[in-house]
Structure formats: structure tokens, C-alpha cells
Amino acid sequence: MPKKKILIVDDSALMRRVLCDIITSDDRFEVADMATDGAEGFKLIVSREYDAVVLDVYMPRMTGLQMLKELQNSNVHAKVLMASTTTSEGAKETIDALELGAIDFIKKPENVADARHDEFKNRFLTLLDVVANSRGIPRHRVPQKKAGDEKAPTFSARYDVNFHTRGESDMKRLKEKEQKASLSASSDIKLKPHKAILGNKIVAIASSTGGPRALQDVIPRLPANLNAPVLLVQHMPKGFTASLAERLDEISEIKVTEAKEGDILERGHVYIAPGGTHMKAVKKGALYNITLSDEPAREGVKPCANYMYESLMDSAYDEIVCAVLTGMGADGTAGIKALNDKKKIFVVAQDEESSTVYGMPRAIANSGLCNSVVPLEDVAEQIIKNVGVR
């Protein structure tokens, strides 16, 4: 199998050397070219083909963000792994980079010497392999809330779950979409029948590689009056999820925040697990609160979606609506299996075609627990249909 061709774009000669040494130590890759800034990197990408690009954020002449914008404006495709910092500004720019098309990011060590340690090396090579083998997925544009706009786009009219008030054309459209979704599922995927129930519900979403971008096609489609709270585990290191929450809140009608210890779960509110911290829901009296834990990583990730799903096994919720989005590995499947043994659940998975990395969605789809496998743009509709609005 031919080696994957990698382009390194970084203004630090020492960092280019370190990254080059790490990449060439793995038989799967070769460093095809190196660039000292975004302008030089852009010219190389336009003229040559690479399987992946490792892109620094801060560079002279043209920054990493500026290069991504130039690629987007020029309709030039590249699979990009960002090399990011954990400063507040660096975290915000990382979220911007993911929105502009970067597949994932690696947190840079505080000093170059730490980049030679096995922990960084192994993480970097794992992500590089995922990015190089991922598929580029165009974003679906959805109506977005504008800052200060009290009349934000309303989705409840489009996704009204009261079937008694639906028009005949709306019912026909929904049935056609559901039939299409069933047909789009791989022939070896068996969808589990689902009988709609009434009651108190909660939504729990899991996503990983490609997730920050995918979430911008799901969360903004959820209405402010969603009749359930939403727990969200996005695999990210410490220091980045606050910026993700702020960005999603800016463009969404539903409220989005990074979860804090003791938060009381409220309907119409999305709680994102802080990077590097496990999150679960715990009942205290008549209310449910967020509890955060610094327990070791599970299945190599922290936060872990399995941890979140398992925390709902003994909850009083009548149904848990589970959504599994793009990501490598199988986090979420074991937790949903355990949840299925004790609770009523509805499970929706993102389909292969719209997934940046079809790992986590494939795992749950192949488990036999999925009620629906749909394109990314239809995930929110499945959630709203099963949860309802107030």
C-alpha cells in the first residue's frame, strides 16, 4: 500500500523538523512537502495532491485560518489536521478552523521537547491516520440565529410533532423521508421498530472526529422550546469545549452551554461535557443535576459517551433519545446497550455518506439497536419528532 503523502505547514523550523521526524517514523506516511506559512502552503495544495495537511494556526503572511478561508473561497479541497494551542484565543480559533473545514486538531505541547514524547507522538499519528483516511463532507447550511435578533428562526413549525395537526402534505413528506432513510441504510443494518410513547424524555448525543462541524448542522436545527434537556459528549481535550459551546449558542435558537458541576437540567438546553472531564446526570430530589468526574479515560477518551449513557440507566426518564454522530472508535455503543436493558430508548445514527469518520455511527448501527439511520441534516428532525416541543 502506498504511503500517505503529508504536507506540513508551520513557521517554526524546529516544529517542522519534529513533526517530520514523527511522521517519517511511521511506515504509513511520508512527508511530501513542507511550507513556512499559509501562503506557501496554499500554493502547494493548489498545485499538488496530499492525503493530509498538518496546519499551524499562527504564522506570518497568511495564518492557518486565512489559508482555510482561501481554500474555501477557491473551492479547493484539503484534509486538514490543525495544530492548536489551549489559550482562550487559540481554542476559539480552533473552533473557527473546524467550521472552515479542518477535520480535527491536535493540541500542541507547551514546549517542543514534549512533542517528542510517546503520548503526543501516538496521539498525533492516530489523528493523522484518521484525517488522511476520512472523507470530506460539505456542510449543509441551516438558518442561524443572529446575535441580538429576538426573532430567531423558528424550527418548531417545520418539525411539529403533533401528528393530529399535520397537513396531509406534511405527513406524506415525513413518510417519504423515513422510507428514504430506511433504504439508505446499508443492507446489513437492521433497524429496530419503535413505538412512540408519551412522557418525560431526555436527549443524549455522542460525537467525535468531525463532530464540531457536524454539530453545527444538528444543534441549530433544535428549537428553543424542545421538550427535553440535551446532554452532549464531544471528544475534546480540556480548554476547547467552552469555545465550542459559545459558538453553537451564537448560531442556535436552543440554549447551549458548557456543563458545570451542579447544573440543573432544563428542557430546551444543551449541556456540553467539558473537555477532559466525564459527565453524568444524577437525580437530587425531584430534579436532575450535572455531575462531573475526573475519573481516568475510558476506551481512550475523556469525556466518554458510555459513561454518560450509563448514568441514565436508573433515571426516572420515560425514554432516552440517543444520537450517535461521526467519530472514530465505538464510544456510545456499550453505554446504549446497557441503557437498552433497563430503559425505553430511541436511537438515531448518522449515516455513512454524511459521516466524516464512520466509526461510532457504524458501531451502533450494527448493534441492532438503531431505530433510524439518517443523513446528518435529518438527525435533528428525528430528535424533535420523538421528543416534541412545549
N, C-alpha and C positions, 0 to 999 in steps of 0.2 A: 504494500500500500504506500503510495507516495506521501511524503511528509507535507504537513500543512504549512503553507507559506505565511509568515507573520511579518507585519510591519510595526516597528517601534517608533513612536513619535514622542520625544521628550527632549527638553532643552538641556538637561543635565547629562554631561558626558559620562559621569560616574554611574548614574542610574541606568543609562542606556547600556553600559557595559555589564552591570549586574543583571539586568533583565535578559540581556543577550546570553549571558552565561547560563542562566536558569533555563531558558528556552532550548538552547542547544544541548543541554544535558539530557533532554528527553527525546527519544527516537521518533516521537510522533510529529515533532515540529522542526522547522528551520527558520532562522531569521533571514528573510529575503532582502529587506532594506531597513535603514534607519533614517529618521528625519529629526531635525533640530527644532522645528516649530510647526505650527498648523499649516502655514502657507506651503512649506516644502512637502508636508505630509499630504495635503490636498492634491498637489500636482502629481505625486506618485500614485495616489489612489485612482486618479483620472486616467493615468497612462498605463497602469499595470493592475494585475489581479492579485488579491491577497485573500487568504482564508479567514484572517482575523487581523485587527489593528489594536495595538495597545496604545492608548492615548492619554497623555498627561493633561491636566486641567490648565495650569498656569504656565504660559510660555510667551516670549516676546513675539512681535509682529502679528501673529494670529494665535489666539488661545485655543484650547480644546473645544470650548463651546462655540467659538466663532467658526472653527473648522466644521463642526457638526451642522451648523446653520448653513454654511456654504455648500456642504454635501446635499442637504435637504433642498436648498434653493435650486441646485443644479440637477436635482433628481438623480444623484449618483449614490449607489448603494454600497455600504460597507458594514461589516460585522465588527462592532467596536466594544472593547473592554476598557472602561475608564480606570485610570489610576488616580484615586481621590484622597483627600485629607479629611480629618474629622473636625476641623474648625467649623463654627456655625456657618460661615460663608461657604466653606468647602462642601459641607453637607447640602446646602441649598443648591449650589451649582451642580452637584452630583445628580440631584433630582431633576434639574433642568436638562442635564445631559441625557438622562434616561428618557425624558419626554421628547428629546430631539432625535432619538433613535438608537442610543447606545444600548447594547443588550444587557450588560451587567457592569459591576465595578469591583475593584479590589482596593481595600484600604491600605494606603501606603504606610510602611513603618515610619516611626518618628525619626529614625536615622538610617542611613544607607546600610550600615553594618547589619542591622536587624533583618534586612531583606535577604541576607544570605542564610538565615536560619531555616530549618526544615519546615516550621509552622507556616511561614509566609510562602516558601517555595512550593509546598504541596498544595496550599490553597490557590495560589496563582495558577499552577499548571492545571488544576481541576477546572477552574473557571475558564481558562483559555481553551481547554478542550470543549467545554460546553458551548462557548461562544462560537468557536470555529465550526462546530457541527450543528449549530442552531439554524433556524430558518428565519429570514427577515419577514416580519409581518407588518403590513401597512396599518396605521391607526384608523379607526372609524371615528369620524368627528361627531360629537354629540352636542346638543345645546348646553351652554355653560353659564353658570351664574356669574354675573359681573359684580365686582366689589361695589358696595353701596346701592345696588339695584334691589329695591324692595320687592319688585315684581319679577322674581326669578322664574325661569322656565318651569312649568308645572308638568310633571310626568303622570300624575295620578289619573288624568283624563285619558291618557293613552293606554295605561295599564290598569284600568279599573277592574278589580277582581270580583265585583258584584255581578254575577252572571245573569241575574234577573233583569238588570238594567241595560245589558248589552244589546246593541242592534244586531240584526241578522248578519250584516256585512262584517261586523267586528268578530262575531263568533266564527264565521267562515274563515276569516283571515287567521285567527288563532289556531283553528284546526289544521289549516294548510301548513302553518309554520311548524306545528308539532309533528305532523306527518313527515315533513321535510327533515326535521331534526332526527326523527327515528330512522329515516332512510340514510341520513348522512353518517350515522354511527356505523362503525366497522361491523362486518357481518358476524364477527366472533364476539361481539358485545351484546349481551342480553340485558335489556332494560327491565327493571323491576316495576311491576304495576303499582300504582299509587292511588289510594282512596283519600280524597280531600277530607280534612276534619276541621272543626272549629276549635278555638281555644287559645291559650296563651303560648306564643311562639317566640323563638329566638333564632337569629341567623348567625352562622359561624363560617367564615371564609378562610381558606388557606391558599397561599401563593408563594412563589419563589422566583427563580430566574425568569426575567421578562415581566414579573408581576407589577412593579411600579408603573410601567407603561400600560399593562392590561387593566389595572385598577382604574385608570383614567377613562376606560370605556365601560366600567361597571358602576362605580360609586356615583358619578354624576347623573346616572340614569335612575337612581333611587330617590323617591320623593321625601320631602321633609316630614310628611305625615305617615311614613312607613309604620305599620302596626307591630313593630318589634325592634329591639335593640340589635346591633350588629357587632359581633366580635371578629377581629381580623388579625391573622398572623401572617406577616410578610417577612420572609427570611432576610434579615439585615443586621449588620453589626451595630453596636452601640454608637449613638451620635447621629444617626441618619433618619430615624423614623419620625422625629419631630418635624423635620422639614417635609417629609412625605405627607404627614397629616395636615400640615399647614397648606400645602399645595392642593390636596384633594378638597379641603374645606373651602378654599378660594373658588373652586370651579364647580362646587356641588350645591344642591339645594338642601340635602341632608347634612346634619352637623357631623363633622369629623374631628376627632382629637386623638393625640397620643394618650393611651391609657395611663392613669395614675392610681397608686395604691388607694383603695377605699372608694373609688368612683362608684356611684350608684347607677346601675344600668337603667337607662331610659329608652323608651321607644323613639324611633327617628333619630338615632345617634349611633355613629360608628366609632368603635374604640379600637385603636391600633396598638398591638403589643409593642412595648418599647424594644428597640434593638438590643440584643444580648440579654434579654430577660424573658422568662416564661410567664404566661398569663393564664389565669383561670377565673371562672365565675363561682362565687361562694354565696350561699344564702345566709343572710343575717336577719333574723326576724321575718318580716314579710317581704323584704327587699333582697335583691341580688347585688353584690359588690364585686369589684375587681380586686383580685389578689395577685400580686407579683412575686415571683420567686427567682432566686439566684442559684437554683439547683444546677448541676452540671448539664451540659448539652446532651440532648437525646437524638439518636440517629444522626449525630454530627451537626445538629442545628440548634440554635437558641436565639429566638423563641422557637418552640416546637408546636406544630398544629395538633399532633397526637395528644399532647399534654392538655391543650385547650379543649379538644373534643371529649376527652376522658373526664374532665371536670364537670361535664354536663350530664354524666350518666345517672346520677342520683338527684338531678334537679327536678323541680316541680313543673317545668315547662311541658306542655302537652305535646309539642312537636319541635324538633330542631331541624332547621333548614340548613343543609351543609352544601357549600360550594367550593369546588377544588379547581384552581386555575393553574396556568402554566408554571412549570418548575421541574428541576431535576430531582431524581430520587422518588420516594414513595411516601413522604411525610403526609399524614392525614388519613391514610387508608386504615392503619391499625386502630386508630382512635375512633374512626367512624364504624368499624366492625364491632368494637367494644360497645359503642353507643347503641348500635342496632340491637344488641342483645337485651337492652333494658328500656329503650325509648322508641317512640314513633319518630321516624326521620323521613325527610325528603332530601335526596342527593342529586345535585346537578354538577356535571363536569364540563369543562371547556373542551371543545373538540380538537382533534389533531391538527386540522388545517389552520386553525387560528392560533394555535399554541406556539410560542417561541421555542419552548422545550417541552416535548410531550412525555414527561416522566410521571409527575404526580397525577395529572388527569388520567393517564393510561392505567396507572395502578388502581385507582378507584373504579374506573370504567370496567376493568377486567375482574373486579371483585364480585360482580353480580348484584351490587347494592345500588347502582345508579338508576334513578328514575328518568333522567334526561341527560343527553349529551348534545350540546348545542354550540354554535359559534359564539365567540366572545361577546358580540354585540347583543346576544339574546339572553345572556346569563341574568342580567337584572330583571328582565321580564319574567323569567322563571321564578325568581325570588319573590317579586311583587305578587305574582299570581297565587303563590302558595301562602304568603303571609298576610296580604291585604293592606289596606290603608285605613286610617282613622277618619 
